[in-house]
Amino acid sequence: MADKRRLQKERTRETIIAAALKVLSEYGFSVPTATIAKEAGVSHGSIFVHFPTVDSLLVCVLEVFSRDINAKLHSLSESGNDISRLLDMHINVLIKYEDFYKRLINEAVYLPEEAKNTFIAIQSTVSIHFSQVLEHEIKKGRIKKIPFHMLFNTWLGLVHYYLMNGGLFAPGASVLKRYKTRLIQCYLTLVRK
């Protein structure tokens, strides 16, 4: 009986997280928890049974995103793959979370401190994966010797610019799906020898 109850509690928690991800993607990070509860099909109080504060729910949603992006990029960076494969995988993960990520980069300055720190940790982890692959590529003479942080920030700047202006570049569609190949080719043209 205790295992059944524990499993139900875990399922409810996962349902709340999935609903929060969907609602935050659509309405932004200042959405009322009642809206998340409604989307999850649970009582408003259930949110706080599983997450003592709104901040803890936000951090949990960010951690789900973090685990996914880290898992996808980790194996590529460890195996010494080339930068084009890493860029491709990075965009693939961002496509999966495109609306959420767009909200995140747009509203990051307004996040509670703990959520903001979690977002910074996510970007730092992605940066580490990039630097591992870039170091390999620089040693092989494929990439210009530019400081890693500038190489990474140039990539993020390009992706973020297209995300923030998606309405201009791909009205009503995924800007990352539409421009994925061009973004990768443009970046590689800038950094390859």
C-alpha positions, 0 to 999 in steps of 0.5 A: 500500500505504501509503495502504491501511495508513493508511486501515485505521489511521484506521478502527481509530482511529474504531472505538475512539473509537465503542466508547469513546463507547458504553462510557463512556456505559454504564459511566462514565469509570473503565471499564477500557480492556480493556472498550473494546478488547473492544467495538471488537473490537481487541486491548487493545494496539491502544488504546495504539497509537492513544492513548498514554494513557487520558487522550488517548482521553478527550479524543478522545471529548470532542472528537468530542462537541465538534465535533458540538455546535459544528457544529450550534450555530455556524450557528444563532448566526451567522445570528441565529436566535431562541433557541427554535431554538438551544434546540431544536438544543442538546437535539437534540444532547444527545439524540444523546449523552444517556447520555454527557452524563449521565455527563459531567456526573455524573463531570466532577469525577473526570475527568483534568485535560486531559479536564476542561479539554476539557469546560470548553472545550465548555461555553464554546463552547456559551455563546458561541453562546448569548450571540450569539443572546441578544444579538440577542434582547435587542436586539430586545426579546424577552429580558429584560436578564439577564447572559448567564452567568445566562441560559446557566447557568439553561438548563444548570441546567434541562437538567442537573436533568432529566438527573440525575433522568431515572429519576424523570421518564422511567424507561427512556426519554429524559428529553430526548425526553420533556421537550424541548418543556416544557423549552424552553417553561419556559425561554422563559417565564422569560426572555422579556419 
